[in-house]
Amino acid sequence: MQTSTIQIENVHRRFPDGTVALEGVNLSVQPGEFVSLVGPSGCGKSTLLRILAGLDTATSGVARLNGRSPSDPQARQEMAFVFQEPTLMPWKSVLNNVALPLELRGVGVRERQDRARQSLELVGLSGREGAYPRELSGGMKMRVSIARALVTKPQVMLMDEPFGALDEMTRQRLNDELLGIQQQTGATVVFVTHNMFEAVYLSRRIVVMTPHPGRVAAVLEVPEAYPRDGSFRASELYGRLVYQVLQILEGRPALPAERLPAYSPVASVPA
Ligand SMILES: Nc1ncnc2c1ncn2[C@@H]1O[C@H](COP(=O)(O)OP(=O)(O)OP(=O)(O)O)[C@@H](O)[C@H]1O
């Protein structure tokens, strides 16, 4: 039986000031799956991602990555985190920024630079190895940040609003590149975004969260095969799914059955 890469069972996170960031969250993510967490500010998306990354701990409940606690050193080796800010070292070249996680793991200079070059090729930045972060556009910096995450060949990529600061055209281009990389590497991706268009375009499943307390309101399936391209954005399915996410976020009833396509997009609504 194939086990889930990520297992979250009845996770609660209450901060010392009494804020309940997460209440009773359940989610399992299969190997190679692309799952987005969508919802308004404060619904607990980042908190959930941080718990998965071992950067925060649940007050109660269980989070597992390949059956291990996210703080387990082996689990940490198997994942990479991409933040909204590219957080590059300004004094290091693009190549050395990308090689940094390998340097921290004690990999020799020749091997880490070779692997950093391969990673830069994946994000379309071959030829820019010698550049410094100040010479790059916002989109290029984010590509470097993704290349740095890929350099350790992680099974799981945890991405927190990575394209939130980019213009719409750059965001769409990077969405396509990310999907290409994900198909090529087979990585499992958990992707946080405020943007429901992006979530529908990228995901196999969308976890819609609502705040106060942070809960999973619904999980939508996106029944569109990969690889996807821009024509998906012009489809009826895409428009209806975006609308469905909005309805759930606004606390309105889901679309009536006669206004939905033949499939049933609400895969599950937790009790
Ligand atoms: N260290 C903390 N102490 C107290 N409250 C916190 C802490 N971190 C987060 N919170 C609160 O927990 C709730 C969830 O925060 P979180 O950052 O996970 O939400 P989010 O959905 O990622 O929001 P955004 O989209 O704005 O990043 C919010 O009410 C936030 O203010």
The ligand as an ORCA input file, in Angstrom:
! r2SCAN-3c Opt
* xyz 0 1
  N       3.855     33.638     17.053
  C       2.559     33.968     17.079
  N       1.977     34.401     18.215
  C       0.668     34.715     18.269
  N      -0.162     34.632     17.199
  C       0.370     34.206     16.049
  C       1.746     33.853     15.912
  N       1.980     33.476     14.630
  C       0.802     33.573     13.988
  N      -0.169     34.027     14.839
  C      -1.583     34.234     14.531
  O      -2.110     33.014     14.096
  C      -3.058     33.226     13.053
  C      -2.613     32.464     11.814
  O      -1.412     33.077     11.334
  P      -0.728     32.589      9.978
  O       0.464     33.458      9.744
  O      -0.533     31.127     10.011
  O      -1.866     32.924      8.912
  P      -1.766     32.991      7.321
  O      -3.021     32.381      6.802
  O      -0.497     32.393      6.855
  O      -1.753     34.547      7.071
  P      -1.007     35.395      5.918
  O      -1.688     34.972      4.653
  O      -1.257     36.804      6.280
  O       0.441     35.015      5.948
  C      -3.147     34.735     12.857
  O      -4.225     35.217     13.632
  C      -1.823     35.228     13.394
  O      -1.942     36.549     13.889
*
